[in-house]
Amino acid sequence: MMKFSSFSLNRFVFLTFIFLVHHPMLNAQSSDKKLTIEGRWDITYQEETKQKPSWLEISHSGLRTLVGQFVADGGSARPVSQIVMEDDKFHFSIPPQWENTSTDLKVEGIFSGDQLTGTISLPIGKTYPFVAVRAPSLKKSKPPVWGAPIRLFNGKDLTGWKALGENQWVVENGILRSPKSGANIRTEQVFNDFKLHIEFRYPKHSNSGVYLRGRYEVQIEDSKGVEPWKGGLGAIYGFIKPRENLAKDAGEWQSYDITLSGRIVTVVLNGKTVILNQEIPGITGGALDSNEGEPGPIFMQGDHGPIEYRNIIITPGK
Protein backbone atom coordinates (compact mmCIF):
# COMPACT_ATOMS: atom_id res chain seq x y z
CA MET A 1 0.00 0.00 0.00
CA MET A 2 1.38 3.42 -1.05
CA LYS A 3 1.87 5.92 1.72
CA PHE A 4 1.70 9.69 1.36
CA SER A 5 3.54 12.19 3.45
CA SER A 6 1.46 15.12 4.67
CA PHE A 7 3.34 17.33 2.18
CA SER A 8 2.57 15.01 -0.75
CA LEU A 9 -1.06 14.68 0.26
CA ASN A 10 -1.50 18.44 0.52
CA ARG A 11 0.17 18.90 -2.85
CA PHE A 12 -2.11 16.26 -4.42
CA VAL A 13 -5.25 17.95 -3.03
CA PHE A 14 -4.05 21.34 -4.24
CA LEU A 15 -3.32 20.08 -7.77
CA THR A 16 -6.66 18.30 -7.93
CA PHE A 17 -8.43 21.52 -6.92
CA ILE A 18 -6.56 23.50 -9.59
CA PHE A 19 -7.50 20.87 -12.19
CA LEU A 20 -11.17 20.98 -11.31
CA VAL A 21 -11.34 24.75 -11.25
CA HIS A 22 -9.41 25.43 -14.41
CA HIS A 23 -10.01 22.42 -16.62
CA PRO A 24 -11.55 23.90 -19.80
CA MET A 25 -13.93 21.03 -20.51
CA LEU A 26 -15.45 21.19 -17.03
CA ASN A 27 -15.93 24.96 -16.94
CA ALA A 28 -16.25 26.04 -20.57
CA GLN A 29 -20.03 25.98 -20.71
CA SER A 30 -20.71 27.94 -17.50
CA SER A 31 -17.87 30.39 -18.19
CA ASP A 32 -19.04 31.01 -21.75
CA LYS A 33 -22.57 31.73 -20.56
CA LYS A 34 -21.38 34.16 -17.95
CA LEU A 35 -19.09 35.94 -20.37
CA THR A 36 -21.62 36.25 -23.18
CA ILE A 37 -24.43 37.60 -20.98
CA GLU A 38 -22.21 40.52 -19.98
CA GLY A 39 -23.03 43.91 -21.44
CA ARG A 40 -25.83 46.46 -21.46
CA TRP A 41 -29.45 45.52 -22.00
CA ASP A 42 -32.41 47.69 -23.00
CA ILE A 43 -35.48 46.29 -21.26
CA THR A 44 -39.18 46.75 -22.00
CA TYR A 45 -41.74 45.29 -19.65
CA GLN A 46 -45.49 45.11 -20.07
CA GLU A 47 -47.45 46.76 -17.25
CA GLU A 48 -51.13 46.10 -17.93
CA THR A 49 -51.74 48.15 -21.12
CA LYS A 50 -48.50 50.17 -20.97
CA GLN A 51 -44.97 49.36 -22.03
CA LYS A 52 -42.39 50.54 -19.51
CA PRO A 53 -38.65 51.03 -20.11
CA SER A 54 -35.88 49.65 -17.93
CA TRP A 55 -32.15 48.93 -18.24
CA LEU A 56 -29.54 46.50 -16.99
CA GLU A 57 -25.76 46.32 -17.18
CA ILE A 58 -24.00 43.03 -16.35
CA SER A 59 -20.27 42.65 -15.72
CA HIS A 60 -18.04 40.33 -13.73
CA SER A 61 -16.22 40.84 -10.46
CA GLY A 62 -13.39 38.43 -9.78
CA LEU A 63 -13.35 35.11 -11.60
CA ARG A 64 -16.95 33.98 -11.32
CA THR A 65 -19.24 36.57 -9.74
CA LEU A 66 -21.60 38.57 -11.94
CA VAL A 67 -22.55 42.05 -10.74
CA GLY A 68 -24.32 44.96 -12.37
CA GLN A 69 -26.46 48.04 -12.18
CA PHE A 70 -30.17 48.38 -12.85
CA VAL A 71 -32.58 51.17 -13.77
CA ALA A 72 -36.31 50.68 -13.25
CA ASP A 73 -38.90 52.82 -15.04
CA GLY A 74 -38.30 55.47 -12.36
CA GLY A 75 -35.57 56.33 -9.89
CA SER A 76 -31.81 56.21 -10.31
CA ALA A 77 -29.34 53.58 -11.48
CA ARG A 78 -28.64 51.22 -8.58
CA PRO A 79 -25.91 48.63 -8.01
CA VAL A 80 -26.64 44.90 -8.16
CA SER A 81 -24.29 43.11 -5.75
CA GLN A 82 -24.68 39.68 -7.38
CA ILE A 83 -26.46 38.20 -10.38
CA VAL A 84 -26.87 34.45 -9.91
CA MET A 85 -26.63 32.44 -13.14
CA GLU A 86 -27.23 28.71 -13.57
CA ASP A 87 -27.02 27.40 -17.13
CA ASP A 88 -29.10 29.91 -19.13
CA LYS A 89 -31.20 31.14 -16.19
CA PHE A 90 -30.38 34.15 -14.03
CA HIS A 91 -31.89 36.11 -11.17
CA PHE A 92 -31.13 38.97 -8.81
CA SER A 93 -32.82 41.28 -6.33
CA ILE A 94 -32.19 44.80 -5.04
CA PRO A 95 -33.65 46.64 -2.05
CA PRO A 96 -36.52 49.09 -2.66
CA GLN A 97 -35.48 52.64 -3.50
CA TRP A 98 -38.38 54.40 -1.87
CA GLU A 99 -39.17 54.52 1.83
CA ASN A 100 -42.84 53.60 1.41
CA THR A 101 -42.02 50.04 0.30
CA SER A 102 -40.27 47.21 2.11
CA THR A 103 -40.17 44.45 -0.54
CA ASP A 104 -37.15 43.87 -2.78
CA LEU A 105 -37.36 44.32 -6.53
CA LYS A 106 -36.70 40.94 -8.14
CA VAL A 107 -35.73 40.01 -11.69
CA GLU A 108 -35.75 36.46 -13.06
CA GLY A 109 -34.97 35.58 -16.64
CA ILE A 110 -33.55 33.36 -19.35
CA PHE A 111 -30.56 34.28 -21.51
CA SER A 112 -30.66 33.30 -25.18
CA GLY A 113 -27.91 34.93 -27.19
CA ASP A 114 -28.98 38.49 -27.92
CA GLN A 115 -32.18 38.46 -25.87
CA LEU A 116 -33.27 38.20 -22.26
CA THR A 117 -36.82 37.26 -21.29
CA GLY A 118 -38.38 36.90 -17.88
CA THR A 119 -40.30 38.73 -15.19
CA ILE A 120 -39.81 41.82 -13.03
CA SER A 121 -41.45 41.74 -9.60
CA LEU A 122 -41.86 45.27 -8.30
CA PRO A 123 -41.89 46.25 -4.61
CA ILE A 124 -45.58 47.18 -5.01
CA GLY A 125 -46.34 43.47 -5.24
CA LYS A 126 -46.95 43.12 -8.98
CA THR A 127 -45.04 40.99 -11.49
CA TYR A 128 -44.71 41.81 -15.18
CA PRO A 129 -43.10 40.06 -18.17
CA PHE A 130 -40.12 41.68 -19.88
CA VAL A 131 -38.02 41.37 -23.02
CA ALA A 132 -34.51 42.83 -23.28
CA VAL A 133 -32.21 43.36 -26.26
CA ARG A 134 -28.57 44.34 -26.32
CA ALA A 135 -28.13 48.10 -26.14
CA PRO A 136 -26.48 49.67 -29.19
CA SER A 137 -22.99 51.14 -28.76
CA LEU A 138 -23.94 54.38 -30.60
CA LYS A 139 -20.25 54.95 -31.33
CA LYS A 140 -19.45 57.46 -34.06
CA SER A 141 -16.66 57.14 -36.62
CA LYS A 142 -16.37 60.91 -36.98
CA PRO A 143 -17.68 64.07 -35.32
CA PRO A 144 -21.14 65.26 -36.35
CA VAL A 145 -21.67 68.06 -38.85
CA TRP A 146 -24.08 70.57 -37.37
CA GLY A 147 -27.09 71.95 -39.20
CA ALA A 148 -28.99 75.18 -38.69
CA PRO A 149 -30.32 76.11 -35.22
CA ILE A 150 -34.03 75.55 -34.57
CA ARG A 151 -36.00 77.55 -32.01
CA LEU A 152 -38.10 74.86 -30.33
CA PHE A 153 -40.18 77.28 -28.26
CA ASN A 154 -41.66 80.29 -30.06
CA GLY A 155 -42.38 82.24 -26.85
CA LYS A 156 -46.07 82.63 -27.78
CA ASP A 157 -47.83 79.29 -27.45
CA LEU A 158 -47.31 75.51 -27.24
CA THR A 159 -46.87 74.99 -30.97
CA GLY A 160 -44.51 72.03 -31.48
CA TRP A 161 -45.03 70.70 -27.94
CA LYS A 162 -47.21 67.98 -26.47
CA ALA A 163 -48.15 67.52 -22.81
CA LEU A 164 -47.95 63.90 -21.62
CA GLY A 165 -51.16 63.97 -19.61
CA GLU A 166 -53.61 66.63 -18.48
CA ASN A 167 -51.86 69.86 -19.43
CA GLN A 168 -50.90 72.48 -16.84
CA TRP A 169 -48.20 74.17 -18.98
CA VAL A 170 -48.84 77.79 -19.99
CA VAL A 171 -46.97 80.46 -21.94
CA GLU A 172 -46.62 83.87 -20.30
CA ASN A 173 -44.35 86.75 -21.35
CA GLY A 174 -42.16 84.49 -23.48
CA ILE A 175 -41.80 81.88 -20.73
CA LEU A 176 -42.92 78.25 -20.80
CA ARG A 177 -44.28 77.68 -17.29
CA SER A 178 -45.49 74.76 -15.24
CA PRO A 179 -47.04 76.57 -12.24
CA LYS A 180 -47.62 73.34 -10.30
CA SER A 181 -46.84 69.64 -10.47
CA GLY A 182 -48.58 67.98 -13.37
CA ALA A 183 -47.79 66.53 -16.78
CA ASN A 184 -44.39 66.33 -18.40
CA ILE A 185 -44.00 67.94 -21.84
CA ARG A 186 -42.13 66.91 -24.99
CA THR A 187 -41.29 68.18 -28.45
CA GLU A 188 -43.21 66.79 -31.37
CA GLN A 189 -39.96 66.60 -33.32
CA VAL A 190 -37.35 63.93 -32.63
CA PHE A 191 -33.57 64.18 -32.88
CA ASN A 192 -30.39 62.12 -32.99
CA ASP A 193 -27.22 64.14 -32.31
CA PHE A 194 -27.65 67.77 -31.31
CA LYS A 195 -26.50 70.80 -29.40
CA LEU A 196 -29.16 72.20 -27.05
CA HIS A 197 -29.38 75.56 -25.34
CA ILE A 198 -32.07 75.92 -22.69
CA GLU A 199 -32.66 78.37 -19.85
CA PHE A 200 -34.59 77.53 -16.69
CA ARG A 201 -35.73 78.95 -13.37
CA TYR A 202 -37.15 77.19 -10.31
CA PRO A 203 -38.44 78.23 -6.87
CA LYS A 204 -36.90 76.89 -3.67
CA HIS A 205 -36.89 73.10 -3.30
CA SER A 206 -38.32 72.49 -6.78
CA ASN A 207 -37.11 69.92 -9.27
CA SER A 208 -37.28 69.16 -12.97
CA GLY A 209 -35.13 67.63 -15.67
CA VAL A 210 -34.31 67.88 -19.37
CA TYR A 211 -34.41 64.51 -21.14
CA LEU A 212 -32.17 64.07 -24.19
CA ARG A 213 -33.85 61.94 -26.88
CA GLY A 214 -36.46 61.39 -24.18
CA ARG A 215 -34.11 58.92 -22.43
CA TYR A 216 -31.21 60.63 -20.63
CA GLU A 217 -32.07 63.12 -17.91
CA VAL A 218 -29.92 66.16 -17.24
CA GLN A 219 -31.03 66.98 -13.72
CA ILE A 220 -32.52 70.30 -12.60
CA GLU A 221 -32.73 70.69 -8.83
CA ASP A 222 -32.42 73.39 -6.19
CA SER A 223 -28.88 72.30 -5.30
CA LYS A 224 -26.97 75.37 -4.16
CA GLY A 225 -24.51 74.69 -1.35
CA VAL A 226 -24.35 70.89 -1.58
CA GLU A 227 -21.53 68.68 -2.82
CA PRO A 228 -21.78 67.61 -6.48
CA TRP A 229 -23.62 64.30 -6.78
CA LYS A 230 -25.33 62.12 -9.37
CA GLY A 231 -28.77 63.47 -8.49
CA GLY A 232 -27.98 67.18 -8.34
CA LEU A 233 -27.99 70.10 -10.75
CA GLY A 234 -25.67 69.44 -13.69
CA ALA A 235 -25.73 65.63 -13.35
CA ILE A 236 -26.79 62.95 -15.79
CA TYR A 237 -29.24 61.56 -13.28
CA GLY A 238 -27.95 58.48 -11.50
CA PHE A 239 -24.89 58.06 -13.73
CA ILE A 240 -22.55 61.06 -13.99
CA LYS A 241 -21.99 63.77 -11.40
CA PRO A 242 -20.82 67.25 -12.41
CA ARG A 243 -17.26 68.38 -11.73
CA GLU A 244 -18.50 71.14 -9.46
CA ASN A 245 -21.72 72.66 -8.18
CA LEU A 246 -22.46 75.88 -10.06
CA ALA A 247 -26.06 76.24 -8.92
CA LYS A 248 -27.36 79.77 -8.49
CA ASP A 249 -29.95 80.85 -5.96
CA ALA A 250 -33.50 79.62 -6.49
CA GLY A 251 -35.45 82.22 -8.45
CA GLU A 252 -32.52 83.13 -10.74
CA TRP A 253 -32.34 82.23 -14.42
CA GLN A 254 -29.77 79.55 -15.24
CA SER A 255 -28.70 77.84 -18.45
CA TYR A 256 -27.60 74.56 -19.96
CA ASP A 257 -25.61 74.12 -23.16
CA ILE A 258 -25.62 70.40 -23.88
CA THR A 259 -23.96 68.48 -26.71
CA LEU A 260 -24.98 64.87 -27.36
CA SER A 261 -23.32 62.70 -30.01
CA GLY A 262 -24.14 59.02 -29.76
CA ARG A 263 -23.71 58.37 -26.02
CA ILE A 264 -21.09 61.07 -25.52
CA VAL A 265 -22.34 64.11 -23.63
CA THR A 266 -20.90 67.46 -22.65
CA VAL A 267 -22.82 69.67 -20.23
CA VAL A 268 -22.09 73.36 -19.74
CA LEU A 269 -23.92 74.82 -16.74
CA ASN A 270 -24.14 78.59 -16.41
CA GLY A 271 -21.30 79.02 -18.87
CA LYS A 272 -18.86 76.51 -17.38
CA THR A 273 -18.24 72.89 -18.39
CA VAL A 274 -19.26 70.46 -15.65
CA ILE A 275 -19.30 67.24 -17.73
CA LEU A 276 -16.87 66.83 -20.64
CA ASN A 277 -17.19 64.08 -23.25
CA GLN A 278 -18.53 61.44 -20.87
CA GLU A 279 -20.36 58.29 -21.95
CA ILE A 280 -23.96 57.86 -20.81
CA PRO A 281 -24.25 54.11 -20.07
CA GLY A 282 -28.01 53.78 -20.52
CA ILE A 283 -31.44 55.26 -20.02
CA THR A 284 -32.19 57.11 -16.81
CA GLY A 285 -35.29 56.66 -14.66
CA GLY A 286 -38.36 58.30 -16.15
CA ALA A 287 -37.32 57.73 -19.77
CA LEU A 288 -40.05 57.59 -22.39
CA ASP A 289 -38.72 54.31 -23.81
CA SER A 290 -35.61 52.15 -23.98
CA ASN A 291 -35.19 52.19 -27.77
CA GLU A 292 -31.72 53.72 -27.62
CA GLY A 293 -30.94 53.25 -31.30
CA GLU A 294 -33.78 55.53 -32.37
CA PRO A 295 -34.08 59.34 -32.43
CA GLY A 296 -36.15 60.88 -29.66
CA PRO A 297 -37.65 64.16 -28.44
CA ILE A 298 -36.56 66.74 -25.93
CA PHE A 299 -38.83 66.51 -22.92
CA MET A 300 -38.99 68.27 -19.59
CA GLN A 301 -40.42 67.15 -16.28
CA GLY A 302 -43.40 69.00 -14.93
CA ASP A 303 -44.33 66.48 -12.23
CA HIS A 304 -41.77 67.48 -9.56
CA GLY A 305 -42.86 71.04 -8.77
CA PRO A 306 -43.08 74.46 -10.46
CA ILE A 307 -40.57 75.17 -13.24
CA GLU A 308 -40.03 77.74 -15.99
CA TYR A 309 -38.16 77.52 -19.32
CA ARG A 310 -37.23 79.95 -22.07
CA ASN A 311 -34.86 80.32 -25.06
CA ILE A 312 -34.95 76.65 -26.08
CA ILE A 313 -32.77 76.30 -29.18
CA ILE A 314 -31.51 73.07 -30.74
CA THR A 315 -28.86 72.60 -33.42
CA PRO A 316 -29.27 69.10 -34.87
CA GLY A 317 -26.55 67.06 -36.51
CA LYS A 318 -27.01 66.55 -40.24
C-alpha positions in Angstrom: 0.0 0.0 0.0 1.4 3.4 -1.1 1.9 5.9 1.7 1.7 9.7 1.4 3.5 12.2 3.4 1.5 15.1 4.7 3.3 17.3 2.2 2.6 15.0 -0.7 -1.1 14.7 0.3 -1.5 18.4 0.5 0.2 18.9 -2.8 -2.1 16.3 -4.4 -5.3 17.9 -3.0 -4.0 21.3 -4.2 -3.3 20.1 -7.8 -6.7 18.3 -7.9 -8.4 21.5 -6.9 -6.6 23.5 -9.6 -7.5 20.9 -12.2 -11.2 21.0 -11.3 -11.3 24.8 -11.2 -9.4 25.4 -14.4 -10.0 22.4 -16.6 -11.5 23.9 -19.8 -13.9 21.0 -20.5 -15.5 21.2 -17.0 -15.9 25.0 -16.9 -16.3 26.0 -20.6 -20.0 26.0 -20.7 -20.7 27.9 -17.5 -17.9 30.4 -18.2 -19.0 31.0 -21.8 -22.6 31.7 -20.6 -21.4 34.2 -17.9 -19.1 35.9 -20.4 -21.6 36.3 -23.2 -24.4 37.6 -21.0 -22.2 40.5 -20.0 -23.0 43.9 -21.4 -25.8 46.5 -21.5 -29.5 45.5 -22.0 -32.4 47.7 -23.0 -35.5 46.3 -21.3 -39.2 46.8 -22.0 -41.7 45.3 -19.7 -45.5 45.1 -20.1 -47.5 46.8 -17.3 -51.1 46.1 -17.9 -51.7 48.1 -21.1 -48.5 50.2 -21.0 -45.0 49.4 -22.0 -42.4 50.5 -19.5 -38.6 51.0 -20.1 -35.9 49.6 -17.9 -32.2 48.9 -18.2 -29.5 46.5 -17.0 -25.8 46.3 -17.2 -24.0 43.0 -16.4 -20.3 42.7 -15.7 -18.0 40.3 -13.7 -16.2 40.8 -10.5 -13.4 38.4 -9.8 -13.4 35.1 -11.6 -16.9 34.0 -11.3 -19.2 36.6 -9.7 -21.6 38.6 -11.9 -22.6 42.0 -10.7 -24.3 45.0 -12.4 -26.5 48.0 -12.2 -30.2 48.4 -12.9 -32.6 51.2 -13.8 -36.3 50.7 -13.2 -38.9 52.8 -15.0 -38.3 55.5 -12.4 -35.6 56.3 -9.9 -31.8 56.2 -10.3 -29.3 53.6 -11.5 -28.6 51.2 -8.6 -25.9 48.6 -8.0 -26.6 44.9 -8.2 -24.3 43.1 -5.7 -24.7 39.7 -7.4 -26.5 38.2 -10.4 -26.9 34.5 -9.9 -26.6 32.4 -13.1 -27.2 28.7 -13.6 -27.0 27.4 -17.1 -29.1 29.9 -19.1 -31.2 31.1 -16.2 -30.4 34.2 -14.0 -31.9 36.1 -11.2 -31.1 39.0 -8.8 -32.8 41.3 -6.3 -32.2 44.8 -5.0 -33.7 46.6 -2.1 -36.5 49.1 -2.7 -35.5 52.6 -3.5 -38.4 54.4 -1.9 -39.2 54.5 1.8 -42.8 53.6 1.4 -42.0 50.0 0.3 -40.3 47.2 2.1 -40.2 44.5 -0.5 -37.1 43.9 -2.8 -37.4 44.3 -6.5 -36.7 40.9 -8.1 -35.7 40.0 -11.7 -35.7 36.5 -13.1 -35.0 35.6 -16.6 -33.5 33.4 -19.3 -30.6 34.3 -21.5 -30.7 33.3 -25.2 -27.9 34.9 -27.2 -29.0 38.5 -27.9 -32.2 38.5 -25.9 -33.3 38.2 -22.3 -36.8 37.3 -21.3 -38.4 36.9 -17.9 -40.3 38.7 -15.2 -39.8 41.8 -13.0 -41.5 41.7 -9.6 -41.9 45.3 -8.3 -41.9 46.3 -4.6 -45.6 47.2 -5.0 -46.3 43.5 -5.2 -46.9 43.1 -9.0 -45.0 41.0 -11.5 -44.7 41.8 -15.2 -43.1 40.1 -18.2 -40.1 41.7 -19.9 -38.0 41.4 -23.0 -34.5 42.8 -23.3 -32.2 43.4 -26.3 -28.6 44.3 -26.3 -28.1 48.1 -26.1 -26.5 49.7 -29.2 -23.0 51.1 -28.8 -23.9 54.4 -30.6 -20.2 54.9 -31.3 -19.4 57.5 -34.1 -16.7 57.1 -36.6 -16.4 60.9 -37.0 -17.7 64.1 -35.3 -21.1 65.3 -36.3 -21.7 68.1 -38.9 -24.1 70.6 -37.4 -27.1 72.0 -39.2 -29.0 75.2 -38.7 -30.3 76.1 -35.2 -34.0 75.5 -34.6 -36.0 77.6 -32.0 -38.1 74.9 -30.3 -40.2 77.3 -28.3 -41.7 80.3 -30.1 -42.4 82.2 -26.9 -46.1 82.6 -27.8 -47.8 79.3 -27.4 -47.3 75.5 -27.2 -46.9 75.0 -31.0 -44.5 72.0 -31.5 -45.0 70.7 -27.9 -47.2 68.0 -26.5 -48.2 67.5 -22.8 -47.9 63.9 -21.6 -51.2 64.0 -19.6 -53.6 66.6 -18.5 -51.9 69.9 -19.4 -50.9 72.5 -16.8 -48.2 74.2 -19.0 -48.8 77.8 -20.0 -47.0 80.5 -21.9 -46.6 83.9 -20.3 -44.4 86.7 -21.3 -42.2 84.5 -23.5 -41.8 81.9 -20.7 -42.9 78.2 -20.8 -44.3 77.7 -17.3 -45.5 74.8 -15.2 -47.0 76.6 -12.2 -47.6 73.3 -10.3 -46.8 69.6 -10.5 -48.6 68.0 -13.4 -47.8 66.5 -16.8 -44.4 66.3 -18.4 -44.0 67.9 -21.8 -42.1 66.9 -25.0 -41.3 68.2 -28.4 -43.2 66.8 -31.4 -40.0 66.6 -33.3 -37.3 63.9 -32.6 -33.6 64.2 -32.9 -30.4 62.1 -33.0 -27.2 64.1 -32.3 -27.7 67.8 -31.3 -26.5 70.8 -29.4 -29.2 72.2 -27.1 -29.4 75.6 -25.3 -32.1 75.9 -22.7 -32.7 78.4 -19.8 -34.6 77.5 -16.7 -35.7 78.9 -13.4 -37.2 77.2 -10.3 -38.4 78.2 -6.9 -36.9 76.9 -3.7 -36.9 73.1 -3.3 -38.3 72.5 -6.8 -37.1 69.9 -9.3 -37.3 69.2 -13.0 -35.1 67.6 -15.7 -34.3 67.9 -19.4 -34.4 64.5 -21.1 -32.2 64.1 -24.2 -33.8 61.9 -26.9 -36.5 61.4 -24.2 -34.1 58.9 -22.4 -31.2 60.6 -20.6 -32.1 63.1 -17.9 -29.9 66.2 -17.2 -31.0 67.0 -13.7 -32.5 70.3 -12.6 -32.7 70.7 -8.8 -32.4 73.4 -6.2 -28.9 72.3 -5.3 -27.0 75.4 -4.2 -24.5 74.7 -1.3 -24.4 70.9 -1.6 -21.5 68.7 -2.8 -21.8 67.6 -6.5 -23.6 64.3 -6.8 -25.3 62.1 -9.4 -28.8 63.5 -8.5 -28.0 67.2 -8.3 -28.0 70.1 -10.8 -25.7 69.4 -13.7 -25.7 65.6 -13.4 -26.8 63.0 -15.8 -29.2 61.6 -13.3 -28.0 58.5 -11.5 -24.9 58.1 -13.7 -22.6 61.1 -14.0 -22.0 63.8 -11.4 -20.8 67.3 -12.4 -17.3 68.4 -11.7 -18.5 71.1 -9.5 -21.7 72.7 -8.2 -22.5 75.9 -10.1 -26.1 76.2 -8.9 -27.4 79.8 -8.5 -30.0 80.8 -6.0 -33.5 79.6 -6.5 -35.4 82.2 -8.5 -32.5 83.1 -10.7 -32.3 82.2 -14.4 -29.8 79.5 -15.2 -28.7 77.8 -18.4 -27.6 74.6 -20.0 -25.6 74.1 -23.2 -25.6 70.4 -23.9 -24.0 68.5 -26.7 -25.0 64.9 -27.4 -23.3 62.7 -30.0 -24.1 59.0 -29.8 -23.7 58.4 -26.0 -21.1 61.1 -25.5 -22.3 64.1 -23.6 -20.9 67.5 -22.7 -22.8 69.7 -20.2 -22.1 73.4 -19.7 -23.9 74.8 -16.7 -24.1 78.6 -16.4 -21.3 79.0 -18.9 -18.9 76.5 -17.4 -18.2 72.9 -18.4 -19.3 70.5 -15.6 -19.3 67.2 -17.7 -16.9 66.8 -20.6 -17.2 64.1 -23.3 -18.5 61.4 -20.9 -20.4 58.3 -22.0 -24.0 57.9 -20.8 -24.2 54.1 -20.1 -28.0 53.8 -20.5 -31.4 55.3 -20.0 -32.2 57.1 -16.8 -35.3 56.7 -14.7 -38.4 58.3 -16.1 -37.3 57.7 -19.8 -40.1 57.6 -22.4 -38.7 54.3 -23.8 -35.6 52.1 -24.0 -35.2 52.2 -27.8 -31.7 53.7 -27.6 -30.9 53.2 -31.3 -33.8 55.5 -32.4 -34.1 59.3 -32.4 -36.1 60.9 -29.7 -37.7 64.2 -28.4 -36.6 66.7 -25.9 -38.8 66.5 -22.9 -39.0 68.3 -19.6 -40.4 67.2 -16.3 -43.4 69.0 -14.9 -44.3 66.5 -12.2 -41.8 67.5 -9.6 -42.9 71.0 -8.8 -43.1 74.5 -10.5 -40.6 75.2 -13.2 -40.0 77.7 -16.0 -38.2 77.5 -19.3 -37.2 79.9 -22.1 -34.9 80.3 -25.1 -35.0 76.7 -26.1 -32.8 76.3 -29.2 -31.5 73.1 -30.7 -28.9 72.6 -33.4 -29.3 69.1 -34.9 -26.6 67.1 -36.5 -27.0 66.6 -40.2 
